[in-house]
Amino acid sequence: MKLLLDSNVIVAAIKNPLKETVTLRLLIKLLSSDIQLIGNKYLALRVW
């Protein structure tokens, strides 16, 4: 299964990782599953 993430999801999840928002927990859960995440690789590289 592939899931397309909007860039707002990535930004919301990592904006303040110390708060551990629901969005961050969702993103972590999706990353640890068999779901293939599709998103803007340029945004991900810039943020990380």
C-alpha positions as a printed Julia matrix, in Angstrom:
48×3 Matrix{Float64}:
  0.0    0.0    0.0
  1.23   3.49  -0.83
  0.17   6.62   1.0
  0.71  10.14  -0.31
  1.47  12.65   2.42
  0.87  16.34   2.08
  3.88  18.45   3.01
  1.85  20.0    5.85
  1.77  16.61   7.59
  5.56  16.36   7.57
  5.99  19.94   8.77
  3.38  19.54  11.54
  4.95  16.29  12.7
  8.48  17.61  13.09
  7.85  21.26  13.89
  8.42  20.6   17.57
  9.35  16.92  18.1
  9.72  17.36  21.87
  5.95  17.92  22.14
  5.34  14.55  20.46
  2.15  15.6   18.73
 -0.5   13.23  17.43
  0.79  13.94  13.93
  4.31  12.88  14.9
  3.02   9.67  16.5
  1.0    8.95  13.35
  4.02   9.52  11.13
  6.18   7.23  13.3
  3.48   4.55  13.22
  3.24   4.79   9.43
  7.03   4.64   9.05
  7.19   1.48  11.14
  4.47  -0.24   9.1
  4.48  -1.85   5.68
  2.95   1.25   4.12
  5.17   3.01   1.59
  5.04   6.75   2.18
  5.24   9.03  -0.81
  5.98  12.71  -0.32
  8.1   15.6   -1.39
 11.66  14.31  -1.06
 13.07  17.81  -1.43
 11.06  19.06   1.54
 12.13  16.07   3.61
 15.8   16.64   2.81
 15.52  20.32   3.63
 13.83  19.72   6.98
 16.13  16.9    8.11
